[in-house]
Amino acid sequence: MGETVLGNRYEIIKKIGDGGMAFVYKAKDILLNRIVAVKVLRPEFVDDDEFLGKFKREAEAVASLSHPNIVNVYDVGEDGKVHYIVMEYIDGQNLKEIIKNEGTLDEYTALDITKQIAMALSAAHKKGIIHRDIKPHNILISNEGRVVKVADFGIAKAVSNSTMTNIGSIIGSVHYFSPEQAKGKFVSNNADLYSLGIVLYEMIIGKVPFRGDSPISIALQHINDEIEFTSEEQINIPQSVRTIIKKLTEKSSVDRYQSAEEVIEDIEYIEKNIDLDFIKEYDNYVTKNIDIKDLNKQINIEKNRHAEDVVYDDEDDDDYYEEEKPKYITDENGTQFFVVGNTKIRVTEHFNSKGKHIKDLVENAVQYAANAA
């Protein structure tokens, strides 16, 4: 870079990263005596006045964001032909490094990270800012408290109703961007949510869903191919997590989650109501609204039904059963029967037909039927 101090204030310590648009350095703010991160625009962009204007506007837009899950932007400046953004320095790792080191993350951790990213996106979207480059490299996890911080809104754009991606410019990272970004079409807030779904998939599986020999082949997979889970993955990964991934990565933005708040709501539903050890048995319950009043009403109905099933009044069985009296019938052939409930006993011809005898027979028939039962 030639200079070790930018703007007579930021002393460069070392390079800590680079992206498609900028290099990132660890630096010291001499004025406030604190460590910061400085993102410096790549030299190939510094002579493009239109791009520089966009860069500055976007940096100022991001500086307006203030949220615990977003890396704070402190300053925007230039020193000669060096254009830079000064940001909060996070002592930790990016998510890509964590996935590389750990292989896969458990469902609890993956969902918690996803929720924190969604919270950051919710704050940005409310300010009219689409990130456009959500990927593990831009997700920083602090060493202290494992707080998630979304960084590098470098290609973000303060959106209007007619926001379009520019095919000739940087539009995101091919492994993570949405089908509409791949097509160069209208981009709305939930393009970020598609990318978030890819990130969640990678945290759970340990690799991205679409790979290929060229950026074009990967982009085509985003456009045409559905995310699939192997039979083993279907057993090991809770249905609820797979459902959220599917909902996040729908090809049509209309079929996707429409807001980051919806994602947060579903994740919190899982965290609060379902033990992940048993969640594999549940199908497609996420994104369904549950009316608490209706739920409580149903619970009360079930309680009352259970109470009716177990109550037994041994003092008066007539509360529950009406005594069924036996019947004496003769069919069309003249054969006589005693009928008790579903039991029909034929009267043989050696029995006489006197009233007392018949009564005895009826009583015997009733007793016989009871004993048989």
C-alpha positions in Angstrom: 0.0 0.0 0.0 3.0 2.3 0.5 1.5 4.1 3.5 1.1 2.6 7.0 -1.3 5.3 8.2 -4.6 6.2 6.5 -6.1 9.6 6.9 -3.5 10.5 9.5 -5.5 8.3 11.9 -5.6 4.6 11.0 -2.3 2.7 11.5 -2.2 -0.5 9.4 -1.0 -3.5 11.4 -1.5 -6.4 9.1 -3.7 -7.8 6.3 -6.4 -10.1 7.6 -8.5 -10.9 4.5 -9.5 -10.0 1.0 -12.7 -10.2 -1.1 -13.8 -9.5 -4.6 -13.9 -5.8 -4.0 -11.5 -5.0 -1.2 -8.6 -6.0 1.0 -9.2 -6.0 4.8 -6.5 -4.9 7.3 -6.3 -4.9 11.1 -5.4 -1.4 12.1 -5.2 0.9 15.1 -7.3 4.0 15.5 -4.7 6.4 16.8 -7.2 9.0 17.8 -9.4 6.7 19.9 -6.7 4.2 20.8 -8.7 1.1 19.6 -8.3 -1.7 17.2 -10.4 -1.5 14.0 -10.7 -3.3 10.7 -10.1 -1.2 7.6 -11.5 -2.3 4.2 -9.6 -0.8 1.3 -11.0 -0.8 -2.2 -9.0 -2.8 -4.7 -6.9 -0.7 -7.1 -8.8 -1.8 -10.2 -11.8 0.1 -9.0 -10.3 3.4 -8.0 -10.5 5.0 -11.4 -14.2 4.2 -11.9 -16.0 7.3 -10.8 -19.4 5.7 -11.0 -18.3 2.7 -8.9 -16.6 5.0 -6.4 -19.8 6.9 -6.0 -21.7 3.7 -5.4 -19.1 2.5 -3.0 -19.3 5.6 -0.9 -23.1 5.7 -0.9 -23.3 2.0 0.1 -20.7 2.5 2.9 -22.7 5.5 4.2 -25.9 3.4 4.1 -24.3 0.6 6.0 -22.9 3.1 8.6 -26.6 3.9 9.3 -27.1 0.4 10.6 -26.8 -0.3 14.3 -27.4 -3.8 15.5 -25.7 -6.3 17.8 -25.4 -8.8 14.9 -23.9 -6.4 12.3 -20.3 -5.3 12.2 -20.4 -1.5 12.9 -19.1 0.9 10.4 -17.2 3.8 12.0 -15.9 5.9 9.2 -15.7 6.2 5.4 -12.7 8.0 3.8 -10.1 8.4 1.2 -6.4 9.0 1.3 -5.1 10.0 -2.2 -6.4 7.1 -4.4 -7.0 4.8 -1.4 -10.7 4.5 -0.6 -11.5 2.8 2.6 -14.2 1.9 5.2 -13.3 1.7 8.9 -15.2 -1.0 10.7 -15.5 -2.8 14.1 -12.8 -5.3 14.6 -14.0 -8.8 15.6 -11.7 -11.0 17.6 -12.7 -14.4 16.4 -13.1 -16.5 13.3 -15.3 -16.4 10.2 -17.9 -19.2 9.8 -16.1 -20.7 6.8 -13.0 -21.3 9.0 -15.2 -22.9 11.7 -16.9 -25.2 9.3 -13.5 -26.2 7.8 -12.2 -27.0 11.3 -15.2 -28.7 12.7 -16.6 -30.4 9.6 -20.3 -30.0 10.5 -22.2 -28.1 13.2 -24.9 -29.6 15.4 -28.5 -28.5 14.8 -28.7 -26.3 17.9 -25.5 -24.4 17.0 -26.5 -24.1 13.3 -30.0 -22.9 14.0 -28.7 -20.3 16.6 -26.2 -18.9 14.0 -28.9 -18.9 11.4 -31.2 -17.0 13.7 -28.6 -14.3 14.5 -27.8 -13.8 10.8 -31.5 -13.5 10.2 -31.7 -10.8 12.9 -29.0 -8.9 11.2 -30.7 -9.2 7.8 -34.0 -8.1 9.4 -32.4 -4.8 10.6 -30.7 -4.2 7.2 -33.8 -5.0 5.2 -35.9 -2.5 7.3 -33.4 0.1 6.2 -33.8 -0.8 2.6 -30.4 -2.6 2.4 -29.9 -6.0 0.7 -26.6 -7.6 1.6 -26.3 -9.6 -1.7 -23.3 -11.6 -0.6 -24.3 -13.7 2.5 -21.7 -16.5 2.8 -19.8 -18.1 5.7 -16.7 -15.9 4.8 -18.8 -12.8 5.8 -20.1 -14.2 9.0 -17.8 -13.5 11.9 -18.1 -15.4 15.2 -16.5 -13.7 18.2 -14.3 -15.7 20.5 -16.1 -14.2 23.5 -19.7 -15.3 23.7 -19.8 -16.7 20.2 -21.8 -13.6 19.0 -22.5 -13.7 15.3 -21.6 -10.6 13.3 -22.5 -10.1 9.7 -19.8 -8.2 7.8 -19.0 -6.9 4.3 -22.0 -5.2 3.0 -19.5 -4.1 0.3 -21.7 -5.0 -2.6 -24.9 -4.1 -0.9 -27.1 -1.5 -2.4 -29.7 0.9 -0.9 -32.6 -0.5 -2.8 -35.5 1.2 -4.6 -38.6 -0.4 -6.1 -36.7 -1.0 -9.3 -33.5 -2.6 -8.0 -31.8 -4.9 -10.5 -28.5 -6.7 -10.4 -25.9 -5.7 -12.9 -24.6 -8.7 -14.8 -21.4 -6.9 -15.6 -20.5 -6.2 -12.0 -19.9 -8.3 -8.9 -23.2 -9.9 -7.9 -22.2 -12.2 -5.1 -20.5 -15.5 -4.6 -21.6 -18.1 -7.1 -21.9 -21.0 -4.5 -24.3 -18.9 -2.4 -26.2 -16.5 -4.6 -29.9 -16.8 -5.5 -31.4 -17.9 -8.8 -32.6 -14.4 -9.5 -29.0 -13.1 -9.0 -27.8 -15.7 -11.3 -30.3 -14.6 -13.9 -29.6 -10.9 -13.4 -33.2 -10.3 -12.5 -35.0 -8.3 -9.8 -33.5 -8.8 -6.4 -35.6 -8.5 -3.3 -34.9 -9.0 0.4 -35.4 -12.8 0.3 -32.5 -13.2 -2.1 -30.4 -12.9 1.1 -32.6 -15.5 2.6 -31.9 -18.0 -0.2 -28.2 -17.5 0.5 -28.8 -18.0 4.2 -30.4 -21.3 3.4 -27.3 -22.4 1.5 -25.2 -21.3 4.5 -27.4 -23.4 6.9 -27.1 -26.4 4.6 -23.3 -26.0 4.6 -23.2 -25.8 8.4 -25.3 -29.0 8.7 -23.8 -31.1 5.8 -20.3 -29.7 5.8 -20.3 -28.7 2.1 -22.3 -26.5 -0.3 -25.1 -28.2 -2.2 -24.0 -27.2 -5.7 -20.5 -27.6 -7.1 -19.1 -27.6 -10.6 -16.2 -26.9 -12.8 -17.1 -23.3 -13.6 -19.1 -20.5 -12.1 -21.7 -20.9 -14.9 -22.3 -24.6 -14.2 -22.8 -23.8 -10.5 -25.1 -20.9 -11.4 -27.2 -23.1 -13.6 -27.7 -25.6 -10.7 -29.0 -22.7 -8.5 -31.5 -22.0 -11.3 -32.6 -25.5 -12.1 -31.7 -28.1 -9.4 -33.5 -28.7 -6.1 -31.6 -29.3 -2.9 -31.8 -33.0 -2.1 -30.9 -35.0 1.0 -29.6 -38.5 0.9 -31.5 -41.3 2.8 -28.8 -41.2 5.5 -29.1 -37.4 5.8 -32.9 -37.7 6.1 -32.3 -39.9 9.1 -29.6 -37.9 10.7 -31.0 -34.4 10.1 -34.2 -33.4 11.8 -37.2 -32.9 9.5 -37.7 -29.4 10.8 -34.2 -28.3 9.8 -34.6 -29.8 6.4 -37.9 -28.1 6.0 -36.4 -24.7 6.9 -33.6 -25.2 4.4 -36.1 -26.2 1.7 -38.3 -23.1 2.4 -35.3 -20.8 2.4 -34.0 -22.1 -0.9 -37.1 -22.3 -3.0 -36.3 -21.3 -6.6 -39.1 -18.9 -6.9 -38.8 -15.9 -4.5 -42.6 -16.0 -4.1 -42.4 -19.5 -2.6 -39.6 -18.6 -0.2 -39.8 -17.1 3.2 -40.9 -13.5 2.6 -39.0 -11.9 5.5 -36.2 -12.6 7.9 -38.8 -12.3 10.7 -40.5 -15.4 9.4 -37.3 -17.4 9.6 -36.6 -16.2 13.1 -40.2 -17.2 14.2 -39.8 -20.7 12.8 -36.4 -21.3 14.4 -37.7 -20.1 17.8 -40.7 -22.4 17.5 -38.3 -25.3 17.1 -36.0 -24.2 19.9 -38.8 -23.7 22.4 -41.3 -26.4 21.6 -39.5 -29.4 20.1 -36.7 -31.4 21.5 -34.3 -31.9 18.6 -33.7 -35.5 19.7 -37.2 -36.4 18.8 -37.8 -33.9 16.0 -37.2 -36.4 13.2 -40.8 -37.7 13.6 -42.4 -34.4 12.7 -43.3 -33.3 9.2 -43.7 -29.8 7.8 -45.1 -28.0 10.8 -43.0 -24.9 10.3 -44.4 -21.7 8.9 -47.8 -22.6 10.3 -49.4 -20.1 12.6 -50.8 -21.5 15.8 -53.6 -19.6 17.5 -52.9 -19.8 21.3 -56.6 -19.5 22.1 -57.5 -22.3 19.8 -54.7 -24.4 21.3 -55.8 -23.8 24.9 -59.4 -24.6 23.9 -58.4 -27.9 22.4 -56.3 -28.7 25.5 -59.3 -28.1 27.7 -61.5 -30.3 25.5 -59.0 -33.1 25.7 -58.8 -32.7 29.5 -62.6 -32.9 29.8 -62.8 -35.9 27.5 -60.2 -37.6 29.6 -62.0 -36.8 32.8 -65.2 -38.3 31.3 -63.4 -41.5 30.4 -62.0 -42.2 33.8 -65.0 -41.1 36.1 -67.0 -44.1 37.3 -69.9 -43.8 39.7 -70.0 -47.1 41.5 -73.0 -46.0 43.5 -75.4 -45.9 40.6 -74.5 -47.7 37.4 -77.8 -46.5 35.9 -75.9 -43.2 35.2 -74.1 -45.0 32.5 -76.0 -48.1 31.5 -79.6 -48.7 30.8 -80.6 -52.3 31.7 -81.5 -54.2 28.6 -84.5 -56.6 29.2 -84.8 -59.9 27.4 -87.3 -60.5 24.7 -89.5 -63.5 23.9 -90.1 -64.0 20.1 -91.5 -66.5 17.7 -90.3 -66.6 14.1 -92.3 -67.3 11.0 -91.8 -71.0 11.4 -93.2 -71.0 14.9 -89.9 -71.5 16.6 -89.6 -69.7 19.9 -86.5 -67.7 21.0 -85.4 -65.7 24.0 -83.3 -62.7 22.9 -80.9 -60.9 25.3 -78.8 -58.2 23.7 -77.1 -59.9 20.7 -77.7 -63.4 22.2 -80.6 -65.4 20.9 -81.5 -68.7 22.7 -83.9 -71.1 20.9 -86.6 -72.6 23.2 -86.7 -76.3 22.6 -90.0 -78.1 22.4 -89.7 -80.0 25.6 -90.1 -76.8 27.6 -93.8 -76.1 28.5 -95.3 -72.7 27.8 -96.7 -71.9 31.2 -96.0 -68.4 32.4 -94.0 -69.3 35.5 -91.9 -71.8 33.6 -91.2 -69.3 30.9 -90.2 -66.7 33.4 -87.8 -69.2 35.0 -86.4 -69.9 31.5 -86.0 -66.2 30.8 -84.1 -65.7 34.0 -81.9 -68.7 33.3 -81.3 -67.4 29.8 -80.3 -64.0 31.1 -77.9 -65.7 33.6 -76.5 -67.9 30.9 -75.8 -64.9 28.6 -74.1 -63.0 31.5 -71.9 -66.0 32.3 -71.0 -66.5 28.7 -69.9 -62.9 28.4 
